Structures are given as C-alpha cells and as structure tokens.
C-alpha cells in the first residue's frame, strides 16, 4: 500500500471521528472457555488458542502461555503500527523483524515470595529493519510507532481495570475488585 492509498482509506474515517467523536469509541472483546485440566480456550477470530500454564509454573508446554500471548499482541500491534507509519511517511521497508522480550520472576506468580511482583518486571521491544531511511526518518518512525501503538501505550499507562465474578447458577455477581 502506498502513502496516498492509506491516507485515502483513512480520511473518511478520521473525518467521521472529528465530526462524531462518539463514533470513535469502540469496545473490543475477548472471550475464553475453561478447558480440560488447567487450560482456557480463546477464540482469536482466526483460530482457537488453548492457553495453559507456562512450564516454569508446572505446565507441559503444549498449551500457549498467556504471557507469551501478551508479548505476541505487542509484537503484532507494533508491527502493524510501524508498517502503517512507514507507509504514511513514505518510508520503504524491504523487510523487518519485530521482537518483544519480557522478564518475569515466577516466584511472584507461584506465591513463593510475597515481595516479588506478579507479572512482567520489564518488557523490551525492538525492530530490525531493512530500509534506506535516514537516521532522522528512523527516529521519527520509532517515535510515532511508540506513540500510536495501542498495546504499547496500554502497557505503558495501564487503564482502570475491574474484576467480577458471576455465579452461573445464581446469575448474580458475588465479588468485584479493581486495580488501585
């Protein structure tokens, strides 16, 4: 896709959002069904993914780890965003690789050490690009990719979150919690 094609494709969408800001408010949803053993089956829209325990927490390695899925979502979003920004800026990318690495201390997840945080302590996102772009163009590409990547920004500035439990038999919420 060329820069002008992308602009033409997005122009009416941007105009609609300028005229009707409420039209830009979209709720994305994901759903999973508890599976056999300690797994959860998640429909991705293209395939069914069975998520389970990471081998570092007792998993057998046959089911995907949700931590890996989080990093994969970051890589996917960053790759699409980078390609879109490069297209908009007229930067030709002949090839590219996007990588995300996240450091975890599983003592927190397993409750071995109550002082160890649960979750990623750090995530590094990197790009290897085959391009003739100048250093200035690459700096702009990286800055705008970081700015407009939804998953990156969500991880950087976590949204308000809540958790609720619904007893299927009673149909009533019996517990709710939220992020401080």
N, C-alpha and C positions, 0 to 999 in steps of 0.2 A: 504494500500500500504506500502511496506517495503522500507527502505532506498536505497537498491541496485536497486529496481524496479524504483524508482524515478530517481536515477542517470542514469540508462539505458535509461529511457524515455527522459530525458533532454540532455544527452550527445551529440547526433547528432545535436540537436537544437543549443546548445552552440557552437559546432564546426563550424556550418554554420555561426553563428553570428561573430565568430572570423575571419573566412575566408572572409566573406562578411558583414561588419558592416552595409551596407545599407539595408540588408535583415531584420535587427532588427528594422528598422524604420517603425512603423505601425501607421496608423491614425484610432482611434476609433471614431465612430459617434453615435449620438443620435438624434432623431427627434421627434417632437410632433406636434399635430394638435390642433388648438384652438377649444375648445368645447363650449357647451352651457353655458350661464352665464359667470362666471369668472373661467373657467377651461381650462386645457390643457391636451390632451390625449397623453400619451407617451407609445410607444411600447417597452417593455423591452426584447423582444426576447422570452419570456415565456408567457407573459400576457400583457394586455393593462391596464395601470395605469392612473386613472384620478386624476390629481393634481389640487388643488384649494387653496383658502385662508385658512389659519390657523384660528381657532376660535378666537384667540387673535387679528385678523385683520378683523373680520366680517364673516368668513367662518362658515358653518353649521356643520363642522366636518365629512361630508360624503365623501369628496374628500381628498386624502392624501396631506400633506403639503410637499413642496419641501425641506424644512429644515429637515424634518424627513427623506426624501429620501436621502439627503446628508449624514446624520448620518448612515442610513442603508447601504449605499455604503461603508462607512468607516468600519462598523462592518463586512460586507461581505468580504471586501478585507483583513482586519486584521485577520479575522478568517481563511481564505484560506491561507494567508501567514504564520500564526502561525502553522497551520497544516503541511504545506509544509516544513517549517524549522524544526519542531519537527521530521518529517519523515526523513529528510536528516541527522539530528543529532542522530537518533536512540532513541529519547525520546518517550516513550509510553505515550499517553494521553488517559485515560479511558473516560474522559468526560470533557466538558469545556463550559463556557459561556463567550461571548464577549459582552461588553456594551459600548455605546458611549452616553455621555450626553453633550449637547451644551447649553450654556447660551446666551440668546438673550434679548435685550431691544427693545420691539416693538415700542417705541416712535420714534426710528430712521426710521424704516420701514414705519410708518404712517406719517412721517414728522411733528410729534408733537413737537420735539425738534431737531433743526438743528445741535446741537452739539453732539447728540447721534449717534454713528456709526450705520450704517445699517449692519446687519449680526451678526454672532456669535462673541461674545467677548471672549469666551473660549470654548474649547472642551476637555473633559476628556475621555480617552479610558482606559478600564480596562478589565482584564481577571480573571476568576475564573477557576482553572484547577484542575482536579483530576488526579494526577500523583505521581510517586515515585521519580521523578527527584530531584537531589540535588539543593541546593540554587545556586551553581555555574552554573549548567546546565540551571536553570530557568532564571538566569541573562543573559546568552548567548542567550537563546531563545527569551527573551523580546527584547534585543538589536538588534538581527538580524531581528526580526519581524518588529520592528520600521524602521530599515534601508531599508528593501525590500518591505514594503507595499506601493504600488503605490498611493493609495488615501491619506494615512497619509502624505507621502512625498510631494504630490501635495498641500495639505492644509498647510503644514509647510513652503514650499517655493513656493508660487503661481507662475504659469507660466505667461508669457506675454499673455494678453488677448485682444481681439478686439470685437467690436460690429458693425454690419452693418444692414442697413435697405434696403430692396428691395421692391419697389412698384410693386406688381404683375401685375398691369395693364400696367405700363410703362416698367417693366423689368430692370430698372436701379437702382443702389444704390443711395439713396438720402441722407444718413447720415452715418457717421462712427465715432466711438470713440474707445479709447483704455485705458487700465489701465496705470497709470503713472509709 
